[in-house]
Amino acid sequence: MTTAAIDMTTRKRRRAWLHLGRVSNLPTVWTNALAAVMLADDRFDPRSAALLGIAFSLFYVGGMFLNDAFDRKIDAKERPNRPIPSGVLGAGEVFAAGFGLLGGGMLLVAVSATWSARGSPLLAVVASAALGGAIVLYNTWHKGNPLSPVLMGACRVLVYITAALAVSARVDPPVLVAAGLLLAYVMGLTYVAKQENLTEFHNLWPLVLMLVPFAVTARAALVRPAGAVLWLFFFVWVGRSVLRLRSKGRGVIPRVVVSLIAAVSLLDALVVTAAGWTLAGPALAIGFGLTLFLQRYVSGT
C-alpha cells in the first residue's frame, strides 16, 4: 500500500470515529454538566465543572460507539454505509473503545468528587456506574423496546444526578426538577428519533412531553428579560422543528432530530436562568449554536 493510500485510509478511519461518536452533539453534554453543577452548589467550581464535562463526554462518545457496535447487524441491512458494516472500522475495536471510554468517564467522576471534598465520593461513583449501566442497557435493548425513550432520558438524568453528587454529595430539589424536565424533553426527542427510517411521521401525541419544560419554567423564566428571551426562542425553535415533521419525504426526521438535540443546551440555559443564574443562562445557550455549527461537519445522528 502506498503512502497516499495509507494516509487516505487513516483519514477515513479518523472521520469514521468522529461520526460514530456523534461528537457534534458534545456541547449539549457540556451544558448538562454545567447546569447541574450550578444548580447543585452556589459555590461554582470551574475545575470540577471542567473535569465533569470531560467525564460525561467520554460517557457520551463511548455510548455512541456501543450504539453502532450493538446495532451492526441491523445496520448491515438498513444502513450498510455505516462505519462498521462498510468495513472501515471493526466491531471488536469499537466495542473496546466504547467500554474503555465508559470506564474512563467513571474514573474522572471519582477524581472530581474527591477534589470537591464535600463528602464521600462513593455516591457519585455509584451514580456514574448507574449511568454507564443505563447506557449499555439502552444500546442492548432499544430496538423494539417501547421503553427505550425512558432509558435514553434516564441517561441524561443521570448526568445531572452524577454531577450534583460529585460537587455537593447530595441531590437537591432544583436538580431533581431540572432533571425531570430534561427527562420529559429527551423522551419526546427519542420518540422522534425512533422514526428515523420512516418517510412520514404519523403520531405526534408523544411530543406533548416536550411541552413540559415550557409549562414548568414559564413563571420563573418570564419574569427576567434573559429568561423571557430564552423561553420564547426555545419554544419557537421546538415548535418550528415539530411542525417540520408534517413534511413528507426522506431526510426530514433526521434533520428535525439534530435540531432538537441542539436545543438541549437551550433547556439547560433556561433552567439555570429560572433558578437565578441570569448571566450563566445566556452563556450556556452558546452550546446550542456550537452544536448546530458542528453538526454541519459531523452528523449528529
TORMIKOL-565937 format. One record per atom (N, C-alpha, C): residue in one letter; x, z, y. Coordinates in steps of 0.2 Angstrom, whole numbers, padded with zeros to 4 digits, always signed. Example, Ala and Ser with C-alpha at 12.3 -4.5 7.8 and 13.67 -1.06 7.14 Angstrom:
# TORMIKOL-565937
a+0066+0039-0028 a+0062+0039-0022 a+0066+0039-0016 s+0064+0035-0011 s+0068+0036-0005 s+0064+0039+0000 
This chain:
# TORMIKOL-565937
m+0004+0000-0006 m+0000+0000+0000 m+0004+0000+0006 t+0003-0004+0011 t+0007-0005+0017 t+0005+0001+0022 t+0010+0002+0026 t+0009+0007+0031 t+0003+0007+0035 a+0001+0000+0037 a-0005-0001+0041 a-0011+0001+0037 a-0011-0001+0030 a-0017+0001+0026 a-0017+0009+0025 i-0011+0012+0024 i-0012+0019+0024 i-0014+0023+0030 d-0012+0020+0036 d-0015+0023+0042 d-0022+0022+0043 m-0025+0016+0041 m-0032+0014+0041 m-0036+0019+0036 t-0033+0020+0030 t-0036+0025+0026 t-0036+0032+0029 t-0031+0034+0032 t-0031+0041+0035 t-0036+0042+0040 r-0036+0036+0044 r-0041+0037+0050 r-0048+0037+0047 k-0049+0033+0042 k-0056+0033+0039 k-0058+0039+0036 r-0053+0043+0033 r-0054+0049+0030 r-0056+0054+0035 r-0052+0054+0040 r-0052+0059+0046 r-0059+0058+0049 r-0061+0052+0050 r-0068+0051+0053 r-0074+0054+0048 a-0072+0053+0042 a-0077+0055+0037 a-0078+0062+0037 w-0073+0066+0037 w-0073+0073+0038 w-0077+0075+0044 l-0076+0072+0050 l-0079+0074+0056 l-0087+0073+0055 h-0088+0067+0052 h-0095+0065+0050 h-0099+0070+0046 l-0095+0072+0040 l-0098+0077+0035 l-0099+0083+0039 g-0095+0085+0043 g-0096+0092+0046 g-0101+0092+0052 r-0103+0086+0054 r-0108+0086+0060 r-0105+0090+0066 v-0099+0089+0067 v-0095+0093+0072 v-0098+0092+0079 s-0102+0087+0080 s-0105+0086+0087 s-0110+0091+0088 n-0113+0095+0083 n-0118+0100+0084 n-0115+0107+0085 l-0108+0107+0085 l-0105+0114+0086 l-0106+0117+0092 p-0107+0114+0098 p-0109+0118+0104 p-0115+0122+0103 t-0120+0120+0099 t-0126+0124+0098 t-0124+0131+0094 v-0119+0130+0090 v-0117+0136+0086 v-0113+0141+0091 w-0109+0138+0096 w-0106+0142+0100 w-0111+0146+0105 t-0116+0143+0107 t-0121+0146+0112 t-0125+0151+0108 n-0126+0150+0101 n-0129+0155+0097 n-0125+0161+0097 a-0119+0161+0096 a-0114+0166+0096 a-0114+0170+0103 l-0113+0166+0108 l-0113+0169+0115 l-0119+0173+0117 a-0125+0170+0115 a-0131+0173+0117 a-0132+0179+0113 a-0130+0179+0107 a-0131+0185+0103 a-0126+0191+0105 v-0120+0189+0107 v-0116+0194+0110 v-0118+0197+0116 m-0121+0193+0121 m-0124+0195+0127 m-0130+0200+0126 l-0134+0198+0121 l-0140+0202+0120 l-0138+0209+0117 a-0133+0209+0113 a-0131+0215+0109 a-0128+0220+0113 d-0124+0218+0118 d-0120+0223+0121 d-0119+0221+0129 d-0120+0225+0133 d-0119+0223+0140 d-0112+0222+0142 r-0107+0226+0138 r-0100+0225+0139 r-0098+0219+0136 f-0098+0213+0139 f-0096+0207+0136 f-0089+0207+0135 d-0087+0205+0128 d-0080+0205+0126 d-0078+0198+0125 p-0075+0194+0129 p-0073+0187+0128 p-0069+0186+0122 r-0065+0191+0120 r-0061+0190+0114 r-0065+0189+0108 s-0069+0194+0107 s-0074+0195+0102 s-0078+0189+0101 a-0081+0187+0107 a-0086+0181+0108 a-0082+0175+0105 a-0076+0174+0108 a-0072+0168+0106 a-0071+0167+0098 l-0069+0173+0096 l-0067+0173+0088 l-0074+0172+0084 l-0079+0175+0086 l-0085+0174+0083 l-0088+0167+0083 g-0086+0164+0089 g-0088+0156+0090 g-0084+0152+0085 i-0078+0154+0084 i-0074+0150+0079 i-0076+0152+0072 a-0078+0158+0070 a-0080+0160+0064 a-0087+0156+0062 f-0091+0156+0066 f-0098+0153+0065 f-0097+0145+0065 s-0092+0143+0068 s-0090+0135+0067 s-0088+0134+0060 l-0084+0138+0058 l-0082+0137+0051 l-0088+0138+0046 f-0092+0142+0047 f-0098+0143+0043 f-0102+0136+0043 y-0103+0134+0049 y-0107+0128+0050 y-0104+0122+0047 v-0098+0121+0049 v-0095+0115+0046 v-0094+0115+0038 g-0093+0121+0036 g-0092+0122+0028 g-0099+0121+0025 g-0104+0123+0029 g-0111+0122+0026 g-0113+0115+0026 m-0111+0111+0031 m-0112+0104+0031 m-0108+0100+0026 f-0102+0102+0025 f-0098+0099+0019 f-0102+0100+0012 l-0104+0106+0011 l-0108+0108+0005 l-0114+0104+0004 n-0117+0103+0010 n-0124+0099+0010 n-0123+0092+0007 d-0117+0089+0009 d-0116+0082+0006 d-0113+0083-0001 a-0110+0088-0002 a-0107+0088-0009 a-0112+0090-0014 f-0117+0094-0012 f-0123+0095-0017 f-0128+0089-0017 d-0128+0086-0012 d-0133+0080-0012 d-0130+0073-0014 r-0124+0073-0017 r-0120+0067-0018 r-0124+0062-0022 k-0128+0065-0028 k-0131+0061-0032 k-0137+0057-0029 i-0141+0061-0025 i-0146+0059-0021 i-0144+0053-0016 d-0139+0055-0013 d-0136+0051-0008 d-0134+0044-0011 a-0131+0044-0017 a-0129+0038-0020 a-0134+0033-0021 k-0141+0036-0021 k-0146+0031-0022 k-0149+0030-0015 e-0150+0035-0011 e-0153+0034-0005 e-0149+0032+0001 r-0143+0035+0001 r-0138+0033+0007 r-0131+0032+0004 p-0130+0027+0001 p-0124+0025-0003 p-0118+0025+0002 n-0119+0024+0008 n-0114+0023+0013 n-0111+0030+0015 r-0114+0036+0013 r-0111+0042+0015 r-0104+0043+0012 p-0100+0047+0015 p-0093+0048+0013 p-0091+0049+0005 i-0095+0053+0002 i-0094+0054-0005 i-0096+0049-0009 p-0103+0046-0009 p-0105+0041-0013 p-0100+0034-0012 s-0098+0033-0006 s-0094+0027-0004 s-0087+0028-0007 g-0085+0034-0009 g-0078+0035-0012 g-0073+0036-0007 v-0075+0037+0000 v-0070+0039+0005 v-0067+0046+0004 l-0071+0050+0002 l-0069+0057+0000 l-0072+0059-0007 g-0068+0064-0010 g-0070+0066-0017 g-0074+0072-0017 a-0079+0073-0021 a-0084+0078-0021 a-0080+0085-0022 g-0075+0085-0026 g-0071+0091-0028 g-0067+0093-0021 e-0064+0089-0017 e-0061+0091-0011 e-0066+0094-0006 v-0072+0091-0006 v-0077+0093-0001 v-0080+0100-0003 f-0081+0101-0009 f-0083+0107-0012 f-0078+0113-0010 a-0071+0111-0011 a-0066+0116-0010 a-0066+0118-0002 a-0066+0112+0002 a-0066+0113+0009 a-0072+0117+0011 g-0078+0116+0009 g-0084+0119+0011 g-0084+0127+0009 f-0082+0128+0003 f-0082+0136+0001 f-0076+0139+0005 g-0071+0135+0006 g-0065+0138+0009 g-0067+0140+0016 l-0070+0136+0020 l-0072+0137+0027 l-0077+0143+0027 l-0082+0144+0022 l-0086+0150+0022 l-0082+0156+0021 g-0077+0156+0017 g-0073+0162+0016 g-0069+0163+0023 g-0066+0158+0026 g-0063+0159+0032 g-0067+0162+0038 g-0074+0160+0038 g-0078+0162+0043 g-0080+0170+0042 m-0080+0172+0035 m-0081+0179+0034 m-0075+0183+0036 l-0069+0180+0035 l-0063+0184+0037 l-0063+0185+0044 l-0065+0180+0048 l-0064+0181+0055 l-0070+0185+0058 v-0075+0186+0055 v-0081+0190+0057 v-0078+0197+0056 a-0075+0199+0050 a-0072+0205+0049 a-0067+0207+0054 v-0062+0202+0056 v-0057+0204+0061 v-0061+0205+0068 s-0066+0201+0070 s-0069+0203+0076 s-0072+0209+0076 a-0076+0211+0071 a-0079+0218+0070 a-0074+0223+0071 t-0068+0222+0068 t-0063+0228+0068 t-0060+0228+0075 w-0059+0223+0078 w-0057+0223+0085 w-0062+0227+0090 s-0068+0226+0089 s-0073+0229+0093 s-0073+0236+0093 a-0072+0239+0087 a-0071+0246+0086 a-0077+0250+0089 r-0083+0247+0088 r-0089+0251+0090 r-0093+0254+0083 g-0089+0254+0078 g-0092+0257+0072 g-0089+0254+0066 s-0091+0255+0060 s-0088+0252+0054 s-0090+0244+0054 p-0085+0240+0052 p-0086+0233+0052 p-0090+0231+0046 l-0091+0236+0041 l-0094+0234+0035 l-0101+0231+0036 l-0105+0233+0040 l-0112+0229+0041 l-0111+0222+0043 a-0106+0221+0048 a-0105+0214+0050 a-0103+0210+0044 v-0098+0213+0040 v-0096+0209+0034 v-0101+0207+0029 v-0106+0212+0028 v-0111+0211+0024 v-0116+0206+0026 a-0117+0206+0033 a-0121+0201+0036 a-0118+0194+0036 s-0112+0194+0036 s-0108+0187+0036 s-0109+0184+0029 a-0108+0189+0024 a-0109+0187+0017 a-0116+0184+0015 a-0121+0188+0019 a-0128+0185+0018 a-0129+0178+0021 l-0125+0177+0027 l-0125+0171+0030 l-0122+0165+0025 g-0117+0167+0022 g-0114+0162+0018 g-0118+0161+0012 g-0121+0166+0009 g-0126+0165+0004 g-0132+0161+0005 a-0135+0162+0011 a-0140+0158+0014 a-0139+0151+0014 i-0133+0150+0017 i-0130+0143+0017 i-0130+0139+0011 v-0127+0143+0006 v-0126+0140-0001 v-0133+0139-0004 l-0137+0144-0003 l-0144+0143-0006 l-0148+0138-0003 y-0147+0137+0003 y-0151+0131+0006 y-0148+0124+0003 n-0142+0124+0003 n-0139+0117+0001 n-0140+0116-0007 t-0141+0121-0011 t-0143+0120-0018 t-0150+0119-0019 w-0154+0121-0014 w-0161+0122-0016 w-0166+0119-0010 h-0164+0114-0006 h-0168+0112-0001 h-0172+0106-0003 k-0170+0102-0007 k-0173+0096-0009 k-0180+0098-0013 g-0185+0096-0011 g-0192+0098-0014 g-0194+0105-0013 n-0190+0109-0009 n-0192+0116-0008 n-0196+0116-0002 p-0203+0118-0002 p-0207+0119+0004 p-0204+0125+0008 l-0200+0129+0006 l-0197+0135+0010 l-0191+0133+0013 s-0188+0127+0012 s-0182+0125+0015 s-0181+0126+0023 p-0187+0125+0026 p-0186+0126+0034 p-0185+0134+0035 v-0188+0138+0031 v-0187+0145+0032 v-0180+0147+0030 l-0177+0144+0025 l-0170+0145+0024 l-0165+0143+0029 m-0166+0137+0032 m-0162+0134+0037 m-0163+0139+0043 g-0169+0141+0045 g-0170+0145+0051 g-0166+0152+0049 a-0166+0154+0043 a-0163+0161+0042 a-0155+0160+0043 c-0153+0154+0042 c-0145+0154+0043 c-0144+0155+0050 r-0148+0152+0055 r-0147+0153+0062 r-0148+0160+0064 v-0153+0163+0061 v-0155+0170+0062 v-0149+0175+0061 l-0146+0173+0055 l-0140+0177+0053 l-0134+0177+0057 v-0134+0171+0061 v-0128+0170+0066 v-0129+0176+0071 y-0136+0176+0073 y-0137+0181+0079 y-0136+0188+0076 i-0138+0190+0070 i-0138+0196+0067 i-0131+0198+0066 t-0127+0194+0063 t-0120+0195+0062 t-0116+0196+0068 a-0117+0192+0073 a-0113+0193+0079 a-0115+0199+0083 a-0121+0201+0082 a-0123+0208+0085 a-0120+0214+0082 l-0120+0213+0075 l-0117+0219+0071 l-0109+0219+0072 a-0106+0213+0074 a-0099+0213+0074 a-0097+0216+0081 v-0101+0215+0086 v-0099+0218+0093 v-0102+0225+0094 s-0107+0227+0091 s-0111+0233+0093 s-0112+0237+0087 a-0112+0235+0081 a-0113+0238+0074 a-0121+0240+0074 r-0125+0237+0078 r-0132+0238+0077 r-0136+0231+0079 v-0142+0231+0078 v-0146+0225+0080 v-0152+0228+0084 d-0152+0227+0090 d-0157+0230+0095 d-0163+0225+0096 p-0169+0227+0098 p-0174+0223+0099 p-0173+0216+0102 p-0169+0216+0108 p-0168+0210+0111 p-0165+0204+0107 v-0161+0207+0102 v-0158+0202+0097 v-0163+0200+0092 l-0167+0204+0090 l-0172+0203+0085 l-0177+0198+0088 v-0179+0199+0094 v-0184+0194+0097 v-0181+0187+0098 a-0175+0187+0100 a-0172+0181+0101 a-0171+0177+0094 a-0169+0181+0089 a-0168+0178+0083 a-0174+0175+0080 g-0180+0179+0081 g-0186+0177+0079 g-0188+0170+0082 l-0187+0170+0089 l-0189+0163+0092 l-0185+0158+0090 l-0178+0159+0088 l-0174+0154+0085 l-0176+0152+0078 l-0179+0157+0074 l-0181+0155+0068 l-0187+0150+0068 a-0192+0152+0073 a-0198+0148+0074 a-0196+0140+0076 y-0191+0140+0080 y-0189+0133+0083 y-0186+0129+0077 v-0181+0133+0074 v-0177+0129+0069 v-0182+0127+0063 m-0187+0131+0061 m-0191+0129+0056 m-0195+0123+0058 g-0197+0122+0064 g-0201+0116+0066 g-0196+0110+0066 l-0190+0111+0068 l-0185+0106+0068 l-0183+0104+0061 t-0182+0108+0057 t-0181+0107+0050 t-0186+0103+0047 y-0192+0104+0048 y-0198+0101+0045 y-0197+0093+0048 v-0196+0092+0054 v-0195+0085+0056 v-0189+0082+0052 a-0183+0086+0051 a-0178+0083+0048 a-0179+0081+0041 k-0184+0085+0038 k-0185+0083+0031 k-0189+0076+0030 q-0191+0074+0035 q-0195+0067+0035 q-0190+0061+0037 e-0184+0063+0036 e-0179+0058+0039 e-0179+0051+0035 n-0181+0051+0029 n-0182+0045+0025 n-0188+0041+0026 l-0193+0044+0030 l-0199+0040+0031 l-0199+0036+0037 t-0203+0031+0037 t-0203+0026+0043 t-0208+0028+0048 e-0213+0033+0046 e-0218+0035+0051 e-0219+0043+0049 f-0219+0047+0055 f-0221+0054+0054 f-0228+0055+0054 h-0231+0059+0049 h-0238+0059+0048 h-0241+0066+0051 n-0238+0071+0049 n-0240+0078+0051 n-0237+0081+0056 l-0240+0083+0062 l-0237+0086+0067 l-0239+0094+0068 w-0243+0096+0063 w-0245+0103+0064 w-0240+0108+0063 p-0235+0107+0059 p-0229+0112+0058 p-0225+0113+0065 l-0226+0108+0069 l-0222+0108+0075 l-0225+0113+0080 v-0230+0116+0079 v-0233+0121+0083 v-0228+0127+0083 l-0224+0128+0078 l-0219+0133+0078 l-0214+0133+0084 m-0213+0126+0086 m-0208+0125+0091 m-0211+0127+0098 l-0217+0129+0098 l-0220+0131+0105 l-0220+0139+0106 v-0218+0142+0100 v-0217+0149+0100 v-0212+0152+0106 p-0206+0149+0106 p-0202+0151+0111 p-0204+0151+0118 f-0208+0146+0120 f-0211+0145+0126 f-0216+0150+0128 a-0220+0151+0123 a-0226+0156+0124 a-0223+0163+0126 v-0217+0165+0122 v-0215+0172+0122 v-0210+0173+0128 t-0207+0168+0130 t-0202+0169+0136 t-0205+0167+0143 a-0211+0164+0143 a-0214+0162+0149 a-0214+0167+0154 r-0217+0173+0153 r-0217+0178+0158 r-0211+0180+0161 a-0206+0182+0156 a-0199+0184+0159 a-0195+0179+0162 a-0196+0173+0160 a-0191+0167+0162 a-0194+0164+0169 l-0200+0164+0169 l-0203+0160+0175 l-0203+0165+0182 v-0201+0171+0181 v-0200+0175+0187 v-0194+0174+0191 r-0189+0171+0187 r-0182+0169+0190 r-0182+0162+0191 p-0179+0160+0197 p-0178+0152+0198 p-0174+0149+0192 a-0169+0152+0190 a-0165+0149+0185 a-0169+0148+0178 g-0172+0154+0177 g-0176+0154+0171 g-0182+0149+0171 a-0185+0148+0177 a-0191+0143+0178 a-0188+0136+0176 v-0182+0135+0179 v-0180+0128+0178 v-0178+0127+0171 l-0175+0132+0168 l-0173+0131+0161 l-0179+0130+0156 w-0184+0134+0158 w-0190+0134+0154 w-0194+0127+0154 l-0194+0125+0160 l-0198+0119+0162 l-0194+0113+0158 f-0187+0113+0159 f-0183+0107+0157 f-0183+0107+0149 f-0183+0113+0146 f-0183+0114+0139 f-0190+0112+0136 f-0195+0114+0140 f-0202+0112+0137 f-0203+0104+0138 v-0201+0101+0143 v-0201+0094+0144 v-0197+0090+0139 w-0191+0093+0138 w-0187+0089+0133 w-0190+0090+0126 v-0192+0095+0124 v-0195+0096+0117 v-0202+0092+0117 g-0206+0092+0122 g-0212+0088+0122 g-0211+0081+0121 r-0206+0079+0125 r-0204+0072+0125 r-0202+0070+0118 s-0198+0074+0115 s-0195+0072+0108 s-0200+0072+0103 v-0205+0077+0104 v-0211+0077+0099 v-0215+0071+0100 l-0216+0069+0106 l-0221+0063+0107 l-0217+0057+0104 r-0211+0056+0104 r-0207+0051+0101 r-0209+0050+0094 l-0211+0055+0090 l-0212+0055+0083 l-0218+0050+0082 r-0222+0049+0087 r-0228+0044+0086 r-0226+0037+0086 s-0220+0036+0088 s-0217+0029+0087 s-0216+0027+0080 k-0217+0021+0079 k-0216+0018+0072 k-0209+0015+0072 g-0207+0014+0065 g-0200+0011+0064 g-0195+0015+0062 r-0190+0013+0059 r-0184+0016+0056 r-0180+0019+0062 g-0177+0025+0061 g-0172+0027+0065 g-0175+0032+0071 v-0182+0032+0071 v-0185+0036+0076 v-0184+0044+0075 i-0185+0046+0068 i-0185+0053+0067 i-0177+0055+0067 p-0172+0052+0065 p-0165+0054+0066 p-0164+0055+0073 r-0166+0051+0077 r-0164+0052+0085 r-0168+0058+0087 v-0174+0059+0085 v-0178+0065+0088 v-0174+0071+0085 v-0172+0071+0079 v-0169+0077+0076 v-0163+0079+0080 v-0158+0074+0081 v-0152+0076+0085 v-0154+0078+0092 s-0159+0076+0095 s-0161+0078+0102 s-0164+0085+0102 l-0167+0087+0096 l-0170+0094+0095 l-0164+0099+0094 i-0159+0096+0090 i-0154+0101+0088 i-0150+0102+0095 a-0149+0098+0099 a-0145+0099+0105 a-0149+0104+0109 a-0156+0104+0109 a-0160+0109+0113 a-0159+0116+0111 v-0156+0117+0105 v-0155+0124+0103 v-0151+0128+0108 s-0146+0125+0111 s-0142+0128+0117 s-0147+0130+0123 l-0152+0126+0124 l-0157+0127+0129 l-0161+0134+0127 l-0162+0134+0121 l-0166+0140+0119 l-0161+0147+0120 d-0155+0146+0118 d-0150+0151+0119 d-0150+0153+0127 a-0149+0148+0131 a-0149+0149+0138 a-0155+0152+0141 l-0161+0150+0138 l-0167+0153+0140 l-0168+0161+0138 v-0166+0163+0132 v-0167+0170+0130 v-0162+0174+0134 v-0156+0172+0136 v-0152+0176+0139 v-0154+0177+0147 t-0157+0171+0149 t-0159+0172+0156 t-0165+0176+0157 a-0170+0176+0152 a-0175+0180+0152 a-0173+0188+0151 a-0167+0189+0148 a-0165+0196+0147 a-0161+0198+0153 g-0160+0194+0158 g-0157+0196+0164 g-0150+0193+0166 w-0148+0189+0161 w-0141+0186+0162 w-0142+0180+0166 t-0144+0180+0172 t-0146+0174+0176 t-0140+0169+0177 l-0134+0171+0177 l-0129+0167+0178 l-0126+0164+0172 a-0127+0168+0166 a-0125+0165+0160 a-0129+0160+0157 g-0136+0161+0158 g-0141+0156+0156 g-0139+0149+0157 p-0138+0147+0164 p-0136+0140+0165 p-0130+0138+0162 a-0125+0143+0162 a-0119+0141+0159 a-0119+0139+0151 l-0124+0143+0148 l-0125+0141+0141 l-0128+0134+0140 a-0132+0133+0145 a-0136+0126+0145 a-0131+0120+0144 i-0125+0122+0146 i-0119+0116+0146 i-0119+0114+0139 g-0120+0119+0134 g-0119+0117+0127 g-0124+0111+0125 f-0130+0111+0128 f-0135+0106+0127 f-0132+0099+0129 g-0129+0098+0135 g-0126+0092+0137 g-0120+0090+0133 l-0116+0095+0131 l-0110+0094+0127 l-0112+0091+0120 t-0117+0094+0117 t-0119+0092+0111 t-0122+0084+0111 l-0126+0083+0116 l-0128+0076+0117 l-0122+0071+0118 f-0117+0073+0122 f-0111+0069+0123 f-0108+0068+0116 l-0106+0073+0112 l-0103+0072+0106 l-0106+0068+0101 q-0113+0069+0101 q-0117+0065+0096 q-0117+0058+0097 r-0114+0056+0103 r-0113+0048+0104 r-0107+0046+0100 y-0103+0050+0098 y-0097+0048+0094 y-0097+0050+0087 v-0100+0056+0086 v-0101+0058+0079 v-0108+0060+0078 s-0111+0057+0072 s-0118+0058+0071 s-0120+0066+0070 g-0125+0068+0073 g-0127+0075+0072 g-0132+0076+0065 t-0133+0071+0061 t-0137+0071+0055 t-0133+0068+0049 
